Amino acid sequence: MRTLPQYYADAEGKRRFTRRVFDSSASDYDRVDRLFAFGTGSRYRRQALLRGGLAPGLRVLDVAVGTGLVAREALRVVGESGSVVGVDPSAGMMAQSSLRGLALARGCAEALPFADQSFDFLSLGYALRHLADLEIVFREFRRVLKPGGRLLLLEITRPEGRVAAAVLKTYLRGVLPALARLVARSKDTPGLYRYYWDSIEACAPPGRIMASIAAAGFTGVAHHVGLGIFSEYRASAA
């Protein structure tokens, strides 16, 4: 991942920045998502989990759980016979989650606070670009998954076409922060949404992401893109 000097200077700075801005904006996050997110609502998340192999009875780890938007759909799929654990470095974001049946733990993707081979399924929703070292992260993901466990990463990818990229940039870096300013309680929330586009531009390209997943010991690595921007990375633990 490229550094963004307007926000941070190095990997540790990136971790501090993202933790601070998500803590500060946590109370606004779900409201802004419901009002302005396009194509990434609850139905899409649930269908992506199903496409990734989630099924009733599985034990799930949702990394960067935030307020629980992906975890909520995972709970619906796994049912009472399964379980969902969420982990996130932002205590503020997790404090906004009130999902019945969701267990929460504070921690980061680079050093997950769980034993080897603890989970059947691991999801990461729209946080890939916030991580500093993909190689370390994917090795951790492989470590906590059981053999044959499934991996699903959701992310927004910069469109290939110049016109589509310009439209998305205008929306995410201009329109969305302006709209967020009208409804947000935190002064940091508009800046968080400006950062979204900058982090999307700085995110590693799909080819490198897939190669890093495979190098960590995953098989069957696949990449699907919906509407030109919604990436789903899927793989199985060897």
C-alpha positions in Angstrom: 0.0 0.0 0.0 1.2 3.5 -0.8 1.6 6.0 2.0 -0.5 9.2 1.9 1.6 11.9 3.4 -1.3 14.3 3.7 -2.6 11.9 6.4 0.3 9.9 7.7 4.0 9.3 7.1 4.5 5.6 7.7 2.7 2.3 8.6 2.4 3.2 12.3 1.1 6.6 11.5 -1.5 5.0 9.3 -2.7 2.8 12.2 -2.9 5.8 14.5 -4.7 8.0 11.9 -7.3 5.4 11.0 -8.0 4.5 14.7 -8.5 8.1 15.6 -10.7 9.1 12.7 -12.9 6.0 13.0 -13.2 6.5 16.8 -14.2 10.1 16.3 -16.7 9.4 13.4 -18.2 6.2 14.9 -21.5 7.8 16.0 -22.2 9.0 12.4 -21.0 5.9 10.5 -24.2 3.9 10.2 -26.4 6.9 9.6 -24.2 8.2 6.7 -23.9 4.6 5.3 -27.7 4.3 5.2 -28.2 7.6 3.6 -25.5 7.7 1.0 -24.0 4.3 0.4 -24.8 2.9 -3.0 -24.8 -0.8 -3.8 -23.3 -1.8 -0.5 -26.4 -2.3 1.6 -27.4 -5.2 3.7 -28.7 -7.3 0.8 -25.4 -7.0 -1.1 -23.3 -7.9 1.9 -25.5 -11.0 2.6 -25.3 -12.1 -1.0 -21.5 -11.6 -1.1 -21.1 -13.7 2.1 -23.2 -16.5 0.5 -21.1 -16.3 -2.7 -18.0 -16.6 -0.5 -19.2 -19.9 1.0 -20.8 -18.8 4.2 -23.3 -21.4 5.5 -25.4 -22.1 8.6 -23.4 -23.5 11.6 -20.0 -21.9 10.7 -17.8 -20.0 13.1 -17.0 -16.6 11.6 -14.4 -14.0 12.3 -15.2 -10.6 10.9 -12.0 -8.5 10.8 -12.4 -4.7 11.0 -16.0 -5.3 12.2 -16.6 -1.6 12.8 -20.3 -1.1 13.8 -21.2 -4.6 12.6 -22.6 -4.0 9.1 -21.1 -7.2 7.6 -21.3 -9.1 10.9 -25.1 -8.5 11.0 -25.6 -10.3 7.8 -23.2 -13.1 8.8 -25.3 -13.7 11.9 -28.4 -14.1 9.8 -26.7 -16.7 7.6 -25.0 -18.8 10.2 -28.0 -18.9 12.5 -28.1 -20.2 16.1 -25.9 -23.1 15.3 -23.1 -20.9 14.2 -21.2 -17.9 15.8 -19.7 -14.6 14.7 -16.8 -12.8 16.4 -15.8 -9.3 15.4 -12.4 -7.7 15.9 -11.4 -4.1 15.4 -8.8 -1.6 16.6 -11.5 1.1 17.1 -13.2 0.9 20.4 -15.5 3.8 19.3 -16.8 1.9 16.3 -17.4 -1.3 18.2 -19.3 0.7 20.9 -21.9 1.6 18.3 -22.6 -2.1 17.7 -25.5 -3.6 19.6 -26.0 -6.9 17.7 -27.4 -9.7 19.7 -25.1 -12.8 19.5 -22.0 -10.9 18.2 -18.9 -11.3 20.3 -16.4 -8.5 20.1 -12.6 -8.2 20.7 -10.2 -5.3 20.3 -7.3 -6.0 18.1 -5.7 -5.4 14.7 -5.5 -7.5 11.5 -1.7 -7.8 11.7 -1.9 -9.6 15.1 -5.2 -11.2 15.6 -5.9 -12.2 19.3 -7.0 -15.7 18.5 -5.6 -19.2 18.5 -4.5 -21.0 15.4 -7.3 -22.7 13.3 -10.1 -21.1 15.3 -12.5 -20.2 12.5 -14.3 -21.7 9.5 -14.8 -18.4 7.7 -13.1 -15.0 7.7 -14.5 -11.8 6.3 -13.1 -8.3 5.9 -15.5 -5.6 4.7 -14.2 -2.5 3.0 -11.1 -2.1 5.1 -8.4 -3.7 3.0 -7.1 -0.3 1.9 -6.7 0.8 5.5 -4.1 -2.0 6.2 -0.4 -1.3 6.0 1.2 -4.7 5.3 -0.9 -7.1 3.3 1.6 -10.0 3.5 1.5 -10.0 7.3 -2.3 -9.6 7.4 -2.9 -12.5 5.0 -0.6 -14.8 6.9 -2.6 -13.9 10.1 -5.8 -14.7 8.2 -4.4 -18.1 7.2 -3.2 -18.8 10.7 -6.6 -18.4 12.4 -8.6 -20.3 9.7 -9.1 -24.0 9.8 -7.8 -26.1 6.8 -10.5 -25.6 4.1 -11.8 -22.4 5.8 -13.0 -19.7 3.5 -11.8 -16.1 3.1 -13.9 -13.2 1.7 -12.5 -9.7 1.3 -14.9 -6.9 0.2 -13.4 -3.7 -1.2 -14.1 -0.7 -3.5 -11.8 -0.7 -6.4 -10.9 2.2 -8.6 -12.7 1.9 -11.9 -10.5 1.2 -14.9 -12.1 3.8 -17.2 -11.1 7.4 -16.8 -14.7 8.7 -16.9 -16.0 6.2 -14.4 -13.0 6.9 -12.1 -13.7 10.7 -12.4 -17.3 10.2 -11.5 -16.6 8.1 -8.5 -13.9 10.5 -7.3 -16.3 13.4 -7.6 -18.9 11.5 -5.6 -16.6 10.1 -2.9 -14.3 13.1 -2.5 -16.6 15.9 -3.1 -20.4 15.2 -2.9 -20.4 12.6 -0.1 -18.2 14.7 2.3 -20.5 17.7 1.6 -23.6 15.7 2.3 -22.0 14.1 5.4 -21.3 17.6 6.8 -25.1 18.2 6.8 -25.9 15.2 9.0 -22.7 14.4 10.9 -22.3 15.1 14.6 -18.5 14.8 14.4 -16.3 17.4 12.6 -14.1 14.5 11.5 -16.8 12.6 9.6 -16.6 14.6 6.3 -12.8 14.2 6.3 -13.2 10.4 6.8 -15.2 10.3 3.5 -12.6 12.4 1.7 -10.0 10.0 2.9 -12.0 7.1 1.4 -11.3 8.1 -2.1 -7.6 8.8 -1.4 -7.2 5.4 0.2 -9.0 3.7 -2.8 -6.5 5.3 -5.2 -3.6 4.2 -3.0 -4.9 0.6 -2.5 -2.8 -2.2 -4.0 -4.1 -3.3 -7.4 -6.1 -6.6 -7.6 -3.3 -8.6 -9.1 -1.0 -7.8 -6.2 -3.7 -8.5 -3.7 -4.4 -11.9 -5.3 -0.7 -12.8 -5.4 -0.3 -11.9 -1.7 -3.3 -14.0 -0.7 -1.9 -17.0 -2.6 1.6 -16.5 -1.1 0.1 -16.7 2.4 -1.1 -20.2 1.7 -4.5 -19.8 0.2 -5.8 -21.7 -2.8 -8.5 -21.1 -5.4 -7.9 -17.3 -5.2 -10.6 -15.5 -7.2 -11.6 -11.9 -7.9 -15.0 -10.7 -8.9 -16.0 -7.1 -9.6 -19.5 -5.9 -9.6 -20.6 -2.6 -11.3 -17.0 -1.9 -12.0 -16.1 -1.0 -8.5 -17.2 -3.6 -5.9 -14.5 -6.2 -5.5 -14.9 -9.6 -3.9 -11.7 -11.6 -3.2 -12.4 -15.2 -2.4 -10.0 -18.0 -1.4 -9.7 -21.2 0.7 -7.2 -22.0 3.4 -4.9 -24.9 2.2 
